[in-house]
């Protein structure tokens, strides 16, 4: 067995797993072949603190207005495997049903501390005027009688485009896996999760995701996900969708290029806030111009 320890917001945590995988991460301290420590720096500690404020405010809101939600993606994995945040994560991912989408937007417009912007997954929720961190709210609906998928952005008739399937082809969930929802501990608060968390996680990741940790830096891109970038990306993606449909262009051509170039810029370790924002703005402007031809 392998033991991975960490300190988050004054709480010492220790998880027992079968294996750990990482590469060139200065935050990983190896004591020996079976004992590791992950260092959460001050910046990430602050992010976790703000995320818990967002989650607690959200929990109060959904209780008051009777809205169902559940943890998904990395947040669901963290809730089950870590009892909270994955140590190297930096956001929260939850899902709501499409039937609650307009209701949630209406309620949030008048919220005293939570702000939001519409994006391709649904909504991004932030605390006051902080650009980072944020909570992603994935809007979902029934793809068929039993399968629930991420809607992606909606058409002009408020119907799902299923646009997010390209990014997350295995993150659907079945009705009998989702309900009834469960409440589980998450750091110093709670979060709602699907009834059958294991099936959902095994399908999305692998059947080893609860016993093996792969420490990744892919979430670093979240730090440059400002409202301006997200709104521009959202509007551009909608135009791409319409162009794809009209011209029958494979989505993979556009997104493989976009994600490859962005990843390479992040890997170079250049000032992310400047380089990545410029990259996004320049790329989306070019795409926007093409879509308007």
Residue pairs with C-beta under 8 A, 6 or more apart in sequence:
1 16
1 17
1 18
1 34
2 16
2 17
2 18
2 19
2 20
2 33
2 34
2 35
2 36
3 14
3 15
3 16
3 17
3 34
3 35
3 36
4 14
4 15
4 17
4 20
4 36
4 37
4 38
4 87
4 213
5 12
5 13
5 14
5 15
5 35
5 36
5 37
5 38
6 12
6 13
6 14
6 37
6 38
6 39
6 40
6 87
7 13
7 40
8 40
8 45
8 48
8 84
8 85
8 87
8 187
9 45
9 48
9 49
9 52
9 187
9 188
11 187
11 188
13 82
13 83
13 84
13 87
15 81
15 82
15 213
17 81
17 211
17 212
17 213
18 208
18 211
18 212
19 211
19 212
19 213
20 36
20 212
20 213
20 214
20 215
21 212
21 213
21 214
21 215
22 28
22 214
22 215
25 88
25 215
25 217
27 38
27 39
27 40
27 41
27 88
28 36
28 37
28 38
28 39
28 215
29 36
29 37
29 38
29 39
30 36
31 37
38 87
38 88
38 215
40 48
40 87
44 90
47 90
47 132
47 133
48 85
48 187
50 127
50 130
50 133
51 85
51 91
51 92
51 133
51 135
52 187
52 188
52 189
53 113
53 127
54 92
54 114
54 125
54 126
54 127
54 133
54 134
54 135
55 92
55 135
55 186
55 189
55 191
56 189
57 111
57 113
57 114
57 127
58 69
58 94
58 114
58 125
58 135
59 189
59 190
59 191
61 67
61 107
61 108
61 111
61 114
62 68
62 69
65 103
65 107
67 96
67 100
67 103
67 104
68 96
68 97
68 100
68 181
68 192
69 94
69 95
69 96
69 137
69 192
70 76
70 94
70 95
70 178
70 181
70 192
70 193
70 194
71 79
71 92
71 93
71 94
71 95
71 186
71 191
71 192
71 193
72 93
72 94
72 95
72 138
72 171
72 200
73 93
73 138
73 168
73 171
73 204
74 86
74 89
74 91
74 93
74 219
75 85
75 89
75 91
75 92
75 93
75 94
75 191
76 93
76 193
76 194
76 197
76 200
76 201
77 86
77 201
77 205
77 209
77 210
78 84
78 85
78 86
78 89
78 186
79 184
79 186
79 191
79 193
79 197
80 184
80 193
80 197
80 198
80 201
80 210
81 209
81 210
81 213
83 185
83 186
83 187
84 185
84 186
84 187
85 187
87 215
88 215
88 216
88 217
88 219
89 219
90 132
90 133
90 219
90 220
90 222
90 223
91 133
91 134
91 135
91 136
91 219
91 222
92 133
92 135
92 136
93 135
93 136
93 138
94 135
94 136
94 137
94 138
94 191
94 192
95 137
95 138
95 139
95 140
95 150
96 104
96 122
96 137
96 138
96 139
96 140
97 139
97 140
97 141
97 148
98 139
98 140
98 141
98 151
98 154
98 160
99 141
101 122
101 139
104 123
104 137
105 116
105 118
105 123
108 114
108 115
108 116
108 123
108 125
113 127
113 128
114 125
114 126
114 127
115 125
115 126
115 127
115 128
115 129
116 123
116 124
116 125
116 126
117 123
117 124
117 126
117 227
117 230
117 231
117 234
118 231
118 234
119 136
119 230
119 231
119 233
119 234
120 152
120 153
120 163
120 164
120 233
120 234
120 237
121 136
121 137
121 138
121 139
121 150
121 152
121 164
122 136
122 137
122 138
122 139
122 150
122 151
123 136
123 137
123 139
124 134
124 135
124 136
124 137
124 225
124 227
124 230
125 134
125 135
125 136
125 137
126 133
126 134
126 135
126 227
131 225
131 226
131 227
132 222
132 223
132 225
132 226
133 222
134 222
134 225
138 150
138 164
139 150
139 151
139 154
140 148
140 149
140 150
140 151
140 173
141 148
141 149
141 151
141 160
142 148
142 175
143 149
143 160
143 162
143 172
145 175
146 174
146 175
146 176
147 172
147 173
147 174
147 175
148 172
148 173
148 174
148 175
148 178
149 160
149 162
149 164
149 165
149 171
149 172
150 162
150 164
150 165
150 168
150 171
150 172
151 160
151 161
151 162
151 163
151 164
152 160
152 161
152 162
152 163
152 164
152 165
153 161
153 163
153 234
153 237
153 238
153 241
154 160
154 161
155 161
161 241
163 237
163 241
166 251
166 252
166 255
168 204
170 203
170 204
171 203
171 204
172 203
173 194
173 200
174 199
176 195
176 196
177 194
177 195
177 196
177 199
177 200
178 194
178 195
178 196
179 195
180 195
181 192
181 193
181 194
181 195
182 192
182 193
182 194
182 195
182 197
183 190
183 191
183 192
183 193
184 190
184 191
184 192
184 193
194 200
198 210
201 209
201 210
202 209
220 266
220 272
221 262
221 266
221 272
221 276
223 272
223 273
224 272
224 273
224 276
224 277
224 280
226 277
229 277
229 280
229 281
232 280
232 281
232 284
233 280
233 284
235 288
236 284
236 287
236 288
236 291
239 287
239 288
239 291
239 292
240 251
240 254
240 287
240 291
242 291
243 249
243 290
243 291
244 250
244 251
244 254
254 287
258 283
261 279
261 283
262 276
262 279
262 280
265 275
265 276
265 279
266 272
266 276
